[in-house]
Amino acid sequence: MTQSPGTAGVDDVSLRLGTVDDVSAVLRLMDIATQWLVQQGCDGQWGTGTHSDRPDRIKQATEFAESGGLWVAVTNDSQKAVIGAVCVGDAFPYVTPATEPELYIKLLLTDRSYKGRGLGALLLEKARALAREAGVAVMRVDCYRGPDERLVRYYESQGFQRVEAFMVKGEWPAQLLMQRLDVDE
């Protein structure tokens, strides 16, 4: 039976390594997220435009795919639609360097029609598993620290702790968060 969009829970989703063939799907997820943010009155995170036609975003998504750190969540139905993505690797240059080995979450996206089904948590658990496999006890992520700090609170609900608030290029309020892992799990 084919499920309608947004009905799948995490039991109906598989994770697989992302490839350059997934770049357009990742950019589509960014477009969906941006549209939703604008509808919420929060255009400070990614602006108001689309990402799927921006050369800088296409290049970034392609680099994520080529890095070997991109994982995508796909529906288990016949469509195998990409409904989420996480990319891990080295921290961005604008982030305070880590003081010990880490795995950095460079991107976390989910299709908004799957909100509340644990998809973001599933992708973060994949990142934790990758960190443990690498013997790394620290994961960090930075995110938009807008007026309501909604995204910051989401990461806190997933076990991250605030480390440093900062501004990217003097105009984008960011929050660096960290989670310490038990690598023996």
N, C-alpha and C positions, 0 to 999 in steps of 0.2 A: 504494500500500500504506500503510495506517495504521500508524504506529509506536506501540508501547506506551510509556507514560510512562517517562521516564528513559533512553530509548535514543538520543535525538537528540544529535548532536554539534553544534558550532557551525556546521557546514556545513548543518545542517537547521533553522537558526533565522534569522529575519529580525528586524531592528530597525525600529521605527517610533515616531513621536512619540506619546506617551501623551496620553489625553484623560480627561475626567471619567468616561467609560464604563469606564475601566480602574481606577477607584478600588477597587472591590470585589476585583479581582484582585490589586492591590498589597497590600491589607490581608490577603488570603488568604496571600500570600507571607510577610508579617510573622508571621501565625499559625503557618505551617509552620516558619519559622525559630525562633520562640520555643519551639515544642514540641520541636524538635530540641535547642536550647540547654538546655532543662530536662532532657531525657534525658541530656545530657552533664554534668549537674550544674552548669550555668552559668546560674543564674537572675538573676545580677546585671545582665546587659545590658538586658533588656527585661521582667524580671519573669516571672511564670508564667501570666498570663492571656492572653486573646485580645485582639486589637487591632481586629478587624472589628466589634465592637459598642461600642467606646469612642468617645464623641463627639469627644474631643480628637484621636484618631488619624484618625478619619474626616475631620475638618476639615483636619488636616495633609496627608493624602493628597490631598484635594480641592485644597488650595492648591498642592501639587506639580503636579498635573495642569493646573491653570489657569495656572501660571507659564510654560508653554512650555518648561520645562527637563526634563520627564519623558520618558524614552525607555523603551520596553518591548521585551523579547525575546519573540517569539512563535514557536511551532512552525510549520513549513511544511506541516504535514499539514492535513487537512480541519477539525480542531478549532481551529486557530489559538490554542492555549492560551498565555496569558501565563505565562512561566516565569522571567522576570527583569525587573529594573527598575533604572534609574539616574536620579537627579534631580540636575541641576546648577543653580547659581544663585549667589546671594549667601550669604556665611557666616552661620551662626546668630549671634544677638546675644551668646551666651556665649563666643564664640571671639575670641581676640586679633585685632584688625583687621590686615589685610594691609598691607604697606608698598608694594605695587605692585599693578597690576591682576591679578586672578586669576579663575579659575573654580573654584567650590567644589562638591565632591561632597556633596550633602545626604543622599543615600540610595543604597545599593547592596544589592540583594537578588537572590537566586537560589533557585529551587526546589531543595530539598536532594536530590531524586531525580536531579538533573542534576549533582551534585557530581563534580568531576574532569574535566569535559568542556570547560573553558575558557570557560564562560559568563560568569563574573565578569570575566575578562580581556577578553572581547569587549565587555562593557558599559563597562569602563574605557577601552578603546581608542576607543569612541564619544565618551566624555567628552573624551579627548585631542583627537580630531578637532574637536569643538565649540570647544575652547579655541583650537586653531590657527586655525580659521575666524574666530574673533573677534580674532585677533592677540594672544592672551594667552599669556604664557610661563610662568605659574605655575598649578598646580592644587594645591588643598589639600583635606584631608579630616580629619575627626576620627572616632575610633571608641572603642569600649569597650576599656579597658586593664585587663582582668581579671587574675587571678593568673597565668594561663598566657600572657598576651599573644598568644594565637593569632591574633586578628584584626590586631593590630599587625604581626605577622610576615608575615601574608598581604599587607598593603599594601606592606611592605618588599620582598617577593618580586616585586611589581608595579612596582618602581622608585621608591617613595616613601621619603623619609627622615624620621626623627623630628625634630620641631621643638620641641615643648613638651608635657610631661605636666601635666595639671591636673585639678581636680575640678569637676564641674558641680553646682551647688547644694550643694556640700560633701559630696556623698554618692555621686556616680557618677564613678569613675576614668576619665579620658579621655586619649587621646593625639592630639595634632595632628601631622599628617604633611604633607609638601610634596613636589611633584615639579616640577622645572624642565623645560620643554619647548623643543625647537627649533622655533620658529614658522615657519621656512623649509622644513620638511619637506613 
